Amino acid sequence: MSQVGLSISKTGGPAEVDDHLQWKSHLVTSNRTWSVIDRGTTLIPVWEILIAAHKDDFKDVLNLRNILMEACTNITKVNVEKVLEKDTNRVISAATRPQANLIQTELTTSMDEDRKVSSKVKGKGLQLIKENTNRVIYVTEFSGLTSILECAKEEVLYCRNTLSSSEKLQSAKIEATQTITLSLNSLCKTWRDNDQDEAELLVLSIITVLGYSMETNTFDHALNWKEINFLQTKLQHAYSMYSSLKDQCATRAQAYLLQTALTTSIDEDSKVPSKEKGKRLQLIKSHLQDKLSVAIQSAIENSHGDWQWLESALQAIVIGTQMNDRRAEPKDTVYKQANLLLKQVPSLSQIQITDEENTPENDTVCKKRDSFMNLLQKLGLIDSYPKKMSQANVLLIDTLSLSVNQPSSEKELSSHYLYKLTMLDYRARYMFIKHNTSSMDLEDARTTVDNDDFFDFGDNSFLDVSCTETQIHPMDVHMAVFHCANDFLRQYIVKKLSTCQFAIPFLVPDPCTEEVEFPFWVLRYISKSWQSNTNSTADSPGKYKSRKMSCTPVPVVSFIRLGESNYNSKSQILNGVISKQRHSVFFHRHCKGSTKDSLLMNGVVEIAWYCPGGKDDDIFDDCVAFLNLHGDAAKHQKQLEFLQAVSTVNVLLLSEHPLDEVEKAISQKLSKSPVPLICMFSGKELIQQSNNPTKVRLAAKNRNHAEFTEELILSIRQCIGENKQTTNIEMCRQVAIQQQFKVNEVHKTYQEGYEQAQTLISILKEESSSALKEKLLPLQGDLWHEWSRKTKSSFACSAKKRKALNSS
């Protein structure tokens, strides 16, 4: 017995722990010191375990996969290729995931089975997300969901931008998807318990587009950053619109819910198939049942499967307008019935909001949205909003191309505007319809004036004789077309505007949501040519030809206004600075067709470039970009912050009226900013100059226009010399993203298109153009020349024979 020894060893777990329960709990939390072999029928666990145990030894994952599949096929006589052919890509991506995210252990309570571990390894994203969701998240408000989506998006974006390993990035996606799933389920349950079925359906109609299953209450894959960003922006916009309409009119809210369900797609450029629309409509009807309003039920019944008509009817209910009859005559009664039902729904402007939660700002937004929709209705663009108008609608030869006349109605304004812009006619920006006073009113007014003293016009006189019906502002036509145009048509319009030496939209607020858009993709390909005097030498004249402004840094001068000015027009002053010929680069109050108020221009930031010609009388020695914020800057804080971030010089027009507290705070902030400031005092004829060369005061009241413009130009040149900061459009895009503006290039469609374009460019750069032509166009090389030579010689021979026969 003395030769018999006893030894006890532990494998796995902490070496310093002897208690069995502590050792077991630590073993569950960490799998670095143990591995489990699944003896089930599936082959995926073996693959995962091999990767976890030998990921350093097997660098070539694809080669290892092929070897294992071949060995498994030889042993089991099962065609592994057929088993995994539908999920090969997911298996390869799952091979890089850490084992901790794929193995779920369950330790039994029996003492005899304490060390028996059972694991189930799933290769599909749906099962992975379900099995790893062991937390509980309570979300009772939509704002809580918004915060969670923002945090999840930032986490995935951080892992992507820091060039983390594929393991960490995939783990972050899974973690974000789990959190979003739990949050959505909790919020939907809260709404369901509170009988808020419509809000739940609104969210479900959006998340199902990304693969959310209502049966399993999970997504079928791990969401990436683009998809999370789509969820956040789409849900915020949709819920905001629905809540606003719900407070005003239940019928409008239901119409918007159904419209969103039928048209939501992750790709804005692609349409939802009719079969999918049928499923979504059936889902809404089954959930709401008798809760649907009479107007919506009638619209569904009278559509007869015409989805375009149904969507137009729902849009008409949302905005409270009559529908345009564009279908065949037999269905006229359908339109009449629908329009009769729409008359029962009050217009947005008629609804009085009495809820305490509604603020004056929300009321203003609703009124502006209502006015915008009415404007689109007048222009005949209601069916083209948003972004549904393409180049095919413009590059079309029709009756308008044969006889170019002035528009006779408001619905012709948009088509005439686009046609004249296509023809590079500068008068396109001055299209308007003037409403004349009736002849009877003029006769009565003339009689009244003749009977009274000509110079005696008391309070009882007809002071409104010259007043007419308000016409549509020419720039409202311009911006309405811009809002209705897709990005390809926008790029076409911007190119034409640039050729006509007009300003280009740079920051565009959404009339319905007040969200600011930075159309970077539209601005990306703008090119300018100029000859600089500052960089010119005898050998290099400093000539720049067709430089892309997206990547060319230049000084940026921003023009802004605080308050209302009766004496001066900021845009008119800016036109005098950049154009000696007084060309109206920026539209101003004294342009033809201008009215007192513009619906869509307030808050818009436009951009134009001054390009010198290398002459002695150039206004500036180098290219300078000018940004112009339309409207009172105090009412557009987001745009003002953007301009302060990108500007080299700020030019401020100060109202002659007393400033309120907000305007005073903004003016003080601008004066204390390190960015040079030129302040034009609209109510001062004389003013004391500042000792600081970067803080300039100019009196703007009753000044000679030429002298004032010259003084302003000298001040701008001086400030540009003091501050060497330059900015290009790409740098502006980064600022726009930081301020959470809507940037179209973040969209999936743009990203895919950009990647494909870069692939083509890389192919073209690998070889010379001649080599590429021989490789890609073989029939247009030597073979083409040989064929042409033989054809020429054959024709020459036949010509000689004909000539010989004719002479004989």
Secondary structure, DSSP 8 states (H G I E B T S, - for coil): -TT--------SS-TT---HHHHHHHHHH--TT------SS-SHHHHHHHHHHHTTT---HHHHHHHHHHHHHHHH---HHHHHTTSHHHHHHHTTS-GGGT--EEE-SSGGGTT-EEE----SHHHHHHHH--------SHHHHHHHHHHHHHHHHHHHHTT--HHHHHHHHHHHHHHHHHHHHHHHHHHHHTT-HHHHHHHHHHHGGGTEETTTTEESS---HHHHHHHHHHHHHHHHHHHHHHHH-HHHHHHHHHHHHHH--SSTTS---HHHHHHHHHHHHHHHGGGS-HHHHHHHHHHTT-HHHHHHHHHHHHHT------S-GGGHHHHHHHHHHHHTS--GGG-----TT--HHHHHHHHHHHHHHHHHHHHT-GGGTTTTB-GGGTS--SHHHH-----SSGGGHHHHHHHHHHTT-GGGGG--------HHHHHHHHHHHHHS-TT---TTS-TTTT-------HHHHHHHHHHHB-HHHHHHHHHHHHHTT--EEEEEE-TTT--EEE-HHHHTT-EEEEE-SSS--SS---EEEEEETTS--B-EEEEEEES--SS--HHHHHHHHH-TT---SS--TTSTT--S--SS-TT-EEEEEE--BS-TT-SSSS-EEEEEE-S-GGG-HHHHHHHHHH-SEEEEEE-SS---HHHHHHHHHHHHSSS-EEEEETT-SS----SSTTEEEEE-TT--HHHHHHHHHHHHHHHHHH----B-HHHHHHHHHHTT-EEGGGSHHHHHHHHHHHHHHHHHHHS-HHHHHHHH-GGGTHHHHHHHHHHHHHHHHHHHHHHHHHH-
